[in-house]
Structures are given as C-alpha cells and as structure tokens.
Amino acid sequence: MINIDLGTLIDKPVKEVFSFVANPNNMSKWNSAVVSLQQITPGDVGVGTKFKSVGEMMGRRIEGEMQVIAYEPDTKCGFQVQAGPMQVNLTMMFKTVGTGTKVSLNAQGNPAGFFKLAEPVMAGRVKSLMEENLARLKSVLEKG
C-alpha cells in the first residue's frame, strides 16, 4: 500500500482554493496524471458524483472511474479513482492560515498487476508526482 502525506501554503483565501480544487473539471489544470474527466451521474458535484476518467501513470494510459467521496465546503474534498489495476484515494484538507490557505493532501493507493510489481519504484514516483501537482496548483491559483 502506498500512503503519502504532503502540504503546501497557497496565498489565496480558502473559499477560492476549495472552489477550484473541489471542481473536478479543474483537475487536469493542476494534476498531471489526469488527462480528462467526464461526469457520468447527473446533478451538481457532491458525494457520490461519478466521472469517467482518463489518466496517465508511468507512461501508461489508464481509463477508469472517479467518484467524489468527501465534500465539505471550504474544509475537505476527496476522490476515489478506480483505474485499471489500481485504486487511489485522494483527500485534500483546507485551512485558513493568515490570508492564505494551507492545503494538506493524503494519497493512498493499492497497486495490483504491473503496478504491484513496480510498487517500490511507484511509491517514489507517486510522491514526486503529488509534490509537482501541489506546486502546479499553487502556481495556477496564485498567478490566476
């Protein structure tokens, strides 16, 4: 099992940061593993909303399904991705710090198949990817 905890401070109000991150349509703007998402359940985004996902990991194209598993405005959002032989839970917490927002990210994954064989290498790669994604999120929001 892969378990990664990371965080960053973004110089934007928590409401703005949460709104951007909790909108899955923005995910490909900051998460390089996400190629595209298409909502497959009707209605507003909230717990239980499902998306068809297309992603890329370690040079492999992976299609699957993403579901919103947590949605607490301005506090927490979480997504579960079942793609190919891997399930990943991504939870993000938001907290006001001064005039900015502390974003804490937890990613947990259970690799299987090819990815299980590569788990030691994959753990390091996933951590690097998440660090890059948080840096990209910070950049996108602070420059926007």
Solvent accessible surface area in square Angstrom, and as a share of the most:
residue,aa,sasa,rsa
1,M,126,0.56
2,I,8,0.04
3,N,92,0.47
4,I,13,0.07
5,D,103,0.53
6,L,32,0.16
7,G,37,0.36
8,T,25,0.15
9,L,88,0.44
10,I,0,0.00
11,D,93,0.48
12,K,47,0.20
13,P,76,0.48
14,V,27,0.16
15,K,131,0.56
16,E,76,0.34
17,V,0,0.00
18,F,6,0.03
19,S,66,0.43
20,F,33,0.14
21,V,0,0.00
22,A,6,0.05
23,N,57,0.29
24,P,2,0.01
25,N,102,0.52
26,N,18,0.09
27,M,4,0.02
28,S,59,0.38
29,K,112,0.48
30,W,1,0.00
31,N,8,0.04
32,S,56,0.36
33,A,19,0.14
34,V,26,0.15
35,V,79,0.45
36,S,50,0.33
37,L,31,0.16
38,Q,119,0.53
39,Q,64,0.28
40,I,90,0.46
41,T,42,0.24
42,P,131,0.83
43,G,57,0.55
44,D,139,0.72
45,V,41,0.23
46,G,17,0.17
47,V,102,0.59
48,G,29,0.28
49,T,9,0.05
50,K,68,0.29
51,F,0,0.00
52,K,94,0.40
53,S,10,0.06
54,V,15,0.08
55,G,13,0.12
56,E,94,0.42
57,M,29,0.13
58,M,63,0.28
59,G,69,0.67
60,R,115,0.42
61,R,160,0.58
62,I,24,0.12
63,E,92,0.41
64,G,22,0.21
65,E,67,0.30
66,M,1,0.01
67,Q,54,0.24
68,V,1,0.00
69,I,67,0.34
70,A,15,0.12
71,Y,77,0.29
72,E,85,0.38
73,P,91,0.57
74,D,41,0.21
75,T,58,0.34
76,K,56,0.24
77,C,0,0.00
78,G,0,0.00
79,F,2,0.01
80,Q,56,0.25
81,V,38,0.22
82,Q,87,0.38
83,A,14,0.11
84,G,48,0.46
85,P,56,0.35
86,M,15,0.07
87,Q,61,0.27
88,V,41,0.23
89,N,41,0.21
90,L,12,0.06
91,T,32,0.19
92,M,0,0.00
93,M,86,0.38
94,F,11,0.05
95,K,139,0.59
96,T,81,0.47
97,V,67,0.39
98,G,71,0.69
99,T,118,0.69
100,G,5,0.04
101,T,0,0.00
102,K,78,0.33
103,V,0,0.00
104,S,43,0.28
105,L,3,0.01
106,N,36,0.19
107,A,3,0.02
108,Q,57,0.25
109,G,3,0.03
110,N,79,0.40
111,P,9,0.06
112,A,45,0.35
113,G,48,0.47
114,F,84,0.35
115,F,5,0.02
116,K,106,0.45
117,L,154,0.77
118,A,18,0.14
119,E,29,0.13
120,P,109,0.69
121,V,103,0.59
122,M,0,0.00
123,A,36,0.28
124,G,42,0.40
125,R,98,0.36
126,V,11,0.07
127,K,92,0.39
128,S,44,0.28
129,L,9,0.04
130,M,14,0.06
131,E,81,0.36
132,E,80,0.36
133,N,0,0.00
134,L,6,0.03
135,A,61,0.48
136,R,86,0.31
137,L,0,0.00
138,K,70,0.30
139,S,42,0.27
140,V,51,0.29
141,L,10,0.05
142,E,63,0.28
143,K,171,0.73
144,G,94,0.91
